[in-house]
Amino acid sequence: MLPFGAANPESGADPSVRWRRDLSEVAAAGFSHVDLTDSWVRYGDLAPAELELLRSSIADAGLSAVSMSAIRRSVIDERHGDDHLAYAHRCIDAAAQLGVGVVSVGLHRALTAEQVERLWFWTTAGHRDPTDDADTWALAVTRFRELGDHAAELGMLLSLEMYEHTYLGTAASAVHLVEEIDRPHVGLNPDIGNLIRVHEPVEDWRMLVEATLPWSNFWHVKNYARDENPQTGLYSAIPTYLESGLINYRAAIGIALDNGFQGVICTEHYGGDGLSMSAANREYLQQRILPREPGPIGTSKVTQMYPRREAGAKP
């Protein structure tokens, strides 16, 4: 739901009018499943009756909500961390009422005033999590563990979205964080598009995939055309189709399947007709990539969180 903007309930208005309109566009674009991104609706702030109205709106559009992404509400925010933690708990409860199986959260924060003014917000630096701060790191571990336990109680997975300049901003840090959390229902959302778009040196995309997919249980996918010249300090990135950008998703999906990945994949795009771009990316994955047969599972960590089903078994 990333391309649709805010559709939160307003006083005296029936929110389902807007919800049904937006969801019908998603269905018309050929989707049968939807990620409930909370830039569209703040799910953790909906009353039970509003959640039921949303559930019926999703069903009436012929869609199934399979994931929820709660974004830009870091649980280690110095001023609002407690509120963000409470909101994440309410999102997990809302996801359970809506029949969602995985909730994605992260450590990225609201855009700065300068980022909002830019054509592409990633062309200027936002917040950076403090390095070498053991207390803040420990707080992230504790709070994500708490959210993971809550999700597990309701039969859901918790996924941690990778994002630049946070404790989930490099392969090593992200893997270290999920290792320390040490909960079978907590994994990574390896949104490496977030990492390769920044206008600075970045980690190799293949290394990022190989390091994080064994720990992943959900996946935002998007791509960027990237150019760089370290001699002149030139770095640039703009959104493009999955098949056209820096990340080779044919290879990335192969690595995922070889590690036993069976999670939800959510196609995203910034700029232009984001819904049509997401639909084109879905078709690329479904028609040309995902028919590939998975390789050996080995000892992948993800198989512990999302065990491989026997052929023909019900998802």
Secondary structure, DSSP 8 states (H G I E B T S, - for coil): -GGG------TTS-HHHHHHHHHHHHHHTT-SEEEEETTT--GGG--HHHHHHHHHHHHHTT-EEEEEE--S--TT-TTTHHHHHHHHHHHHHHHHHHT--EEEEES-----HHHHHSSSGGGS------TT-HHHHHHHHHHHHHHHHHHHHTT-EEEEE--TTSTTSSHHHHHHHHHHH--TTEEEE--THHHHTSSS----HHHHHHHHGGGBSEEEE-EEEEEEETTTTEEEEEEE-TTTSSS-HHHHHHHHHHTT--SEEEE---SSSHHHHHHHHHHHIIIIITTS-----TT-THHHHS----TT---
